[in-house]
Amino acid sequence: MTLLALDLGTSTGFKVGTPSTAISGTMSFAVNSRYEGGGMRFLRFRRWLNEVAEAHGPISQIAFEEVRNHKGVDAAHVYGGLMGTLTAWCEEVGVPYEAIPVGKIKKHWTGKGNANKDQMKAASRARGLDPVDDNEADAQALFDYVTSGAR
């Protein structure tokens, strides 16, 4: 089973693979210039999903953080656009997807459902991982949550 775990946002954290062989990182889907249309980030995200699926074989399942509260309107719009792009892509290519509440992921990873960014990164490092930022740490936690059967 090849899982793709995503922390959706302008800087999207990801972890893809199987429990024994997986890679993680962060991809930026920021608008590149003031002349770029607002939809370009979503087209780049869709292209990236195709590249991930091609590079890692067929994706068996996608899990992403279910965010219910954003600090700002822009973050909410970006998240909603990425989630819409992701779920449409999944429907098109026939990949099952699931949204996991943020609190469940944090509790699984740190023991606290309201862990902050530094605590999430520290929990990744305690497991021998080296996340570049909290987005990658969140994706690592989500991947472990799904593959460990913690539900």
N, C-alpha and C positions, 0 to 999 in steps of 0.2 A: 504494500500500500504506500503510495507516494502522497504525502500530505503537504499542502501549502498553507502555512499559518501567516496571517497578515494583521499588522497594526496599521490600519488605514489612516492616512493623513498626507499633508504636503511632503513630509519625510515619512515614507512608509517603511516600517520594519517588516522583515520577512524571515521565515525559516522554511526550507523546502527539502524534502527527502523522506527517508525512512528513519526510524529510531536509531538504527546503527550507522547510517550514512546520510548526513544532512549538512547543508550550509545555511548560513544566515547572514544578514546584512541590512542595509538601509538604502532605499532608492528615493531620489528626490523627484517629485512631480510639481515643482514650483513653476510658475509662469516665467519664461525665460527673458521676456522683454516686454516693454509697454506696448509694442506693436503686435504682440501675439494675442490671438483671440482666447477667451476664457475656456473654450472647449478643448484647447490643445492639450492641457494636462491630462484630460480623460482619454484622449486619443493615444497619448504616450503610454498611459497606464494600460490600456487595452493591448497595445503593441507589446509591452513588457510581459503581460500575461501570456501572450502567444509565444514569446521567446522562452519564458520559464517552462512552459509546457513542452516545447520542442527540445530544450536542453536536458530536461529531467525526466523524459519519458512521459507517458500519460499521467496526469494528475488524477488521483483517485478521490480526493476530498479536499475541500478548502474550508478552513475555519478562520473567522475574523472576529476582532473585538467588537462587541455590541456596545456602543457608546450612547448613553442616554442624556448626557449633560456636557455641553461644550462651553468653554470660557468666552467664546465670541461668535458672532454671526458668521464671519468668514470661515472659521474652523468648521462650523456646522455645515456650511454650504459645500466646502471641500469634501468633508466626510460623506455627506449625502450623495454627491456626484460620484465619488469613488465607489461607494457601496452600490449605487445604481448601475454603474459600469460593470462592476464585478459580478453582481447577480445576473445581469443580462448576459454577460459572457458565459457564466456557468450554465445558464439555461440553454444557450446556443450550442455549447460543446458537450453538454450532458454530464457535467461534473457536479456532484452534490455539494452543497455548501451549508454552513451553520454559523450563526452568530452566537458568541459566548459572552455573557455579561462580564464587564471589566472586573467587578468585585470578586467574582468566582476565580478568575485567573490570578488576581493579586493574592487572594487568600491561599490558593494552592501553592503559589511560588514563595510567599513570605510568611504565611500564617496570619496576615492582616489584610482584610478586605479593602482597606483604604491606604495601602502602602504608597509612599511617594516614589518619585522617579529614582532617587538615589538608592532607596531600599530595593527597588526592582533590579537595578544594575548590580548592587551588592549581592543579591540572591543569585544572579547569573554567575557572577565571579566565584561565589562559594561552590558552585557546581562545575567549576573548571572552564567556564565559557568566558569570552572576552568581548562583550558588546561594545560597539562604538558609541552608542547612545541609548537612551531609554526606549526608543522605538524598537531597536533590535532586541533589547532585553524583554520587552513585552511580547514580541513575536516568539522568542525562545520559550518564555513561560507558557504561552498559548499552545505551542507545539507540544511541550511536555504534558500539559493538561489533557490534551486530546489523546496523545499516544500512550499515556500512562493509565488510561481508563479511570481517571480521578472523578469522573462525573458521578 
